[in-house]
Amino acid sequence: MHSGASEVKSERMSPPSSLPSLKLRLTSTLSRKQEPFTPLSPEGVRMYHCGPTVMEPVNIDKFRSYLLGDVLRRYLEYQGLLVRQVMNITDVGHLNEFEEDAVEITASRSGLYAWELVEQEEKAFHQDRRALNILDAHVYPRAREHVPEMIEFIEKLLEAGAAYRVGGHVYFDMGKARSLGRLSGKAREELESLKEKALAASRAGSSAPEKRHPLDFDLWRPDALHQIHWSSPWGRGFPGWHVECVVMSRKYLGTTFDIHSGSEENIFPHHECEIAQAEAAGGEPLARLWLHSRHVLLAGKPISRPNRNLLTVRGLVETGEIRGPEIRGALLSARFREPLEFRPEAVDEAREAIALLRGFRDHHRTGPPGAPPTDALRDRIARAEREFTEAMDDDLDVPRALGAVRRISKDLASVAPCREAAAAVDRFDRVLGLL
């Protein structure tokens, strides 16, 4: 087990002698087009996913982004690839719109110490994640257990001239960010205007007039009274959110890895800031492919705190009227690159699909052991597998892939039980994760 991280023991494959031939194409946020995916190394695929800030129940918009990582990993493994998956746990340093640590503020309102709150909510997050059949990542690095590495990285940025000190603060200088705006598709001036407006709205003016640029952000924030703080060359304080993911992803996956994913809301500023730091630290890209899920909507509005429409896995399950796999199915009912309206009808359709697949599988599991399928049955299974793979290769088109599985379940519902048919549904569900 790595020091300073929650590592889950997962079944691991030996690296293949050669990479399987892939036809998978994924929509890159950076290029805004579909790109063929080929792993950087024959050792397998290295994936990093922006995980939760563990201070409250995680809403289903964020869980949709975790499902993007989960389905992609499942499909890559279905194709015979070795995957190493890392998801961070943010338990310090996530500043709110008033540039206060959101974890500490939430803890104080809850009557808890910050470390009590994050431990409680991290445990609850994993319960919610398992309710949705999201596979265990191989490592869940916690921010507060990697502060020495963050301090070392900040010192490197200072030496490179990409960061500067103002009192106990250390800021990243976004004026040195060569690729600023490429990921979000916005010009530097537009991003600066957005940031200025946000600061003005939250504090009636700039919250940090000593910054050189509106987009500069804290790498290290001084606060000796913060409930969770550390010694540093710049005084006691804590690291900023944007530096955490860069340091932890590079530690567990290397300087440049295959895939970095997250929610649409992570694109700016978080992922733009990650890219800027990685480039400043050595000029190499952090990740080859950036993937983002679009928002989950309720009555046409994105699920968010400002919209006051937060909907959580925990809240839905606790009603007793909806199960985790049904939530998963509803969240998979649209392509990840498209917004998804979370509707009761989508939950009902997911429930129906799960019942259909489970009934089909259970029926065919009663077939005689070792009995070969008929030629017609074998051909029908092969066609379903082609349709399933073609859909998944097309930017993870899960609705179309599930449609292929539903069709074969209906077409073969009344034929004599055959275990090969049940095995086919099990193979499909290794990707879908519904049963």
GIZI-V302370 format. One record per backbone hydrogen bond with DSSP energy under -0.5 kcal/mol. CO is the residue of the C=O (numbers start at 1). NH is the residue of the N-H. If there is no record, write none. Layout:
BEGIN
co=CO nh=NH
co=CO nh=NH
END
This chain:
BEGIN
co=2 nh=5
co=4 nh=142
co=5 nh=7
co=6 nh=140
co=8 nh=10
co=20 nh=22
co=24 nh=37
co=25 nh=395
co=26 nh=28
co=26 nh=35
co=28 nh=32
co=28 nh=33
co=33 nh=28
co=35 nh=26
co=36 nh=38
co=41 nh=44
co=44 nh=41
co=45 nh=47
co=45 nh=84
co=46 nh=258
co=46 nh=259
co=47 nh=86
co=48 nh=261
co=49 nh=51
co=49 nh=88
co=52 nh=54
co=52 nh=90
co=53 nh=55
co=53 nh=56
co=58 nh=313
co=59 nh=63
co=60 nh=64
co=61 nh=65
co=62 nh=66
co=63 nh=67
co=64 nh=68
co=65 nh=69
co=66 nh=70
co=67 nh=71
co=68 nh=72
co=69 nh=73
co=70 nh=74
co=71 nh=75
co=72 nh=76
co=73 nh=77
co=74 nh=78
co=75 nh=79
co=76 nh=81
co=77 nh=80
co=82 nh=45
co=83 nh=85
co=84 nh=47
co=85 nh=138
co=85 nh=139
co=86 nh=49
co=89 nh=91
co=89 nh=143
co=90 nh=54
co=93 nh=95
co=93 nh=241
co=94 nh=102
co=96 nh=99
co=100 nh=96
co=100 nh=102
co=101 nh=105
co=102 nh=106
co=103 nh=107
co=104 nh=108
co=105 nh=109
co=106 nh=110
co=107 nh=111
co=107 nh=112
co=108 nh=111
co=113 nh=117
co=114 nh=118
co=115 nh=119
co=116 nh=120
co=117 nh=121
co=118 nh=122
co=119 nh=123
co=120 nh=124
co=121 nh=125
co=122 nh=126
co=123 nh=127
co=124 nh=128
co=125 nh=129
co=126 nh=130
co=127 nh=131
co=128 nh=132
co=129 nh=132
co=129 nh=134
co=130 nh=133
co=133 nh=135
co=138 nh=8
co=139 nh=87
co=140 nh=6
co=141 nh=89
co=142 nh=145
co=143 nh=146
co=146 nh=150
co=147 nh=151
co=148 nh=152
co=149 nh=153
co=150 nh=154
co=151 nh=155
co=152 nh=156
co=153 nh=157
co=154 nh=158
co=155 nh=159
co=156 nh=160
co=157 nh=162
co=157 nh=163
co=158 nh=161
co=162 nh=173
co=164 nh=171
co=166 nh=169
co=169 nh=166
co=170 nh=219
co=170 nh=220
co=171 nh=164
co=172 nh=174
co=172 nh=217
co=173 nh=176
co=174 nh=177
co=176 nh=178
co=177 nh=180
co=179 nh=182
co=181 nh=185
co=181 nh=186
co=187 nh=191
co=188 nh=192
co=189 nh=193
co=190 nh=194
co=191 nh=195
co=192 nh=196
co=193 nh=197
co=194 nh=198
co=195 nh=199
co=196 nh=200
co=197 nh=201
co=198 nh=202
co=199 nh=203
co=199 nh=205
co=200 nh=204
co=208 nh=211
co=213 nh=216
co=217 nh=172
co=219 nh=240
co=220 nh=170
co=221 nh=238
co=223 nh=226
co=227 nh=229
co=230 nh=237
co=232 nh=235
co=236 nh=223
co=237 nh=230
co=238 nh=221
co=240 nh=243
co=240 nh=244
co=241 nh=244
co=241 nh=245
co=242 nh=246
co=243 nh=247
co=244 nh=248
co=245 nh=249
co=246 nh=250
co=247 nh=251
co=248 nh=252
co=249 nh=253
co=250 nh=254
co=257 nh=288
co=258 nh=289
co=259 nh=48
co=260 nh=291
co=261 nh=50
co=262 nh=293
co=263 nh=266
co=264 nh=267
co=266 nh=271
co=267 nh=272
co=269 nh=273
co=270 nh=274
co=271 nh=275
co=272 nh=276
co=273 nh=277
co=274 nh=278
co=275 nh=279
co=276 nh=280
co=277 nh=281
co=278 nh=282
co=278 nh=283
co=279 nh=282
co=279 nh=283
co=286 nh=257
co=289 nh=260
co=289 nh=291
co=290 nh=29
co=291 nh=262
co=293 nh=264
co=295 nh=340
co=296 nh=303
co=297 nh=342
co=298 nh=301
co=301 nh=298
co=304 nh=309
co=305 nh=308
co=311 nh=60
co=312 nh=316
co=313 nh=317
co=314 nh=318
co=315 nh=319
co=316 nh=319
co=316 nh=321
co=317 nh=320
co=323 nh=326
co=323 nh=327
co=324 nh=328
co=325 nh=329
co=326 nh=330
co=327 nh=331
co=328 nh=332
co=330 nh=333
co=335 nh=338
co=336 nh=294
co=340 nh=297
co=340 nh=342
co=341 nh=343
co=343 nh=346
co=343 nh=347
co=344 nh=348
co=345 nh=349
co=346 nh=350
co=347 nh=351
co=348 nh=352
co=349 nh=353
co=350 nh=354
co=351 nh=355
co=352 nh=356
co=353 nh=357
co=354 nh=358
co=355 nh=359
co=356 nh=360
co=357 nh=361
co=358 nh=362
co=359 nh=363
co=360 nh=364
co=361 nh=365
co=363 nh=366
co=364 nh=367
co=368 nh=371
co=374 nh=378
co=375 nh=379
co=376 nh=380
co=377 nh=381
co=378 nh=382
co=379 nh=383
co=380 nh=384
co=381 nh=385
co=382 nh=386
co=383 nh=387
co=384 nh=388
co=385 nh=389
co=386 nh=390
co=387 nh=391
co=388 nh=392
co=389 nh=393
co=390 nh=394
co=391 nh=394
co=391 nh=397
co=392 nh=396
co=393 nh=25
co=393 nh=395
co=396 nh=398
co=397 nh=401
co=398 nh=402
co=399 nh=403
co=400 nh=404
co=401 nh=405
co=402 nh=406
co=403 nh=407
co=404 nh=408
co=405 nh=409
co=406 nh=410
co=407 nh=411
co=408 nh=412
co=410 nh=413
co=412 nh=415
co=418 nh=421
co=418 nh=422
co=419 nh=423
co=420 nh=424
co=421 nh=425
co=422 nh=426
co=423 nh=427
co=424 nh=428
co=425 nh=429
co=426 nh=430
co=427 nh=430
co=428 nh=431
co=428 nh=432
co=429 nh=433
END
